[in-house]
């Protein structure tokens, strides 16, 4: 069996590597994405990945394709393959558990919460979070930091739910008091941010989040899936809010990024952010509640999640239930799927010209 891991960002290397190392006949495959993101991925992977943007035929050699989300053009060109979705976050339920999941044959999930959400679309296997295997095995090296100041790690999301516009200037003003690390979302151009805030340590998707979490004394986030990385890492947490965020199209009031606010310090008031950071550094009042939540969200925390995921991939097969096949056919003709397909075709053309 040949397994291909579909990647659009350096971020996906850290997602897949703990699983790939357990699969001898496997490879990374770069596929269509935003041109800037594709360029960064191509530079990061260098000789580590096959490039399906320049040569789509390389995908034909694989029996199973593992992806973090639907790659519509790859699916349309390879409908006979077994498609496995490997979950990489727990936020933004409207998108994360959307219609496009119908195109997958198997789901590798963290635990009970996402298993329940995705079981509507097909079989799920609870594997925990493979990205954290090195963490639980005690093999993570801390990102270098000063020893005379506490380290604040800011992990924002992007697009409409991002709080970069009001949090980043405040953190920039705290640079003398704290060591501030900012890991931008892989959909954000962190190099442009670096030019605007040269005094902050602004990092992109090519940096392993585990090393940053190991260095962090407190994590600040907003509505990012990285919230739950901080929860799994057992870190003090402060969340930056946006007014009426639960009404935004990309999320839902019942989504975890809103529910988690009942067990975290949070504010939309710029003047309250630093006092909350200080409070969290002294004694986060919700830490124990989040530990209980973590136990429910993540099925395993023994450092072997990559092995469990690899074992599930080897056993994966095509979900050929008649009712699912019928729905897939209907979705392939839908406006949403055709729009995504056209977008990816355009990105492939642009990527070839880079």
Buried (B, 14 or more C-beta within 10 A) or exposed (E): BBBBBBBBBBBBBBBBBBBBBBBEEBBBBBBBBBBEBBEBBBEBBEEEBBBBBEEBEBBEEBEBBBBBBBBBBBBBBBEEBBBBBBBBBBBBBEBBBBEBBBBBBBBBBBBBBBBEBBEEBBBBBBBBBBBBBBBBEEEBEEBEBEEEBBBBBBBBBBEEBBBBEBBBEBBBEBBEEBBBBBBBBBBBBBEEBBEEBEEBBBBBBBBBBBBBBBBBBBBBBBBBBBBBBBBBBBBBBBBBBBEEBBEBEBBBEEBBBBEBBEBBBBBBEEEBBBEBBBBBBEEBEBBEEBEEBBEEBBBBBEBBBBBBBBBBBEEBEBBEEEEBEEBBEEBBEEEEBEEBBEBBBEBBEBBEEE
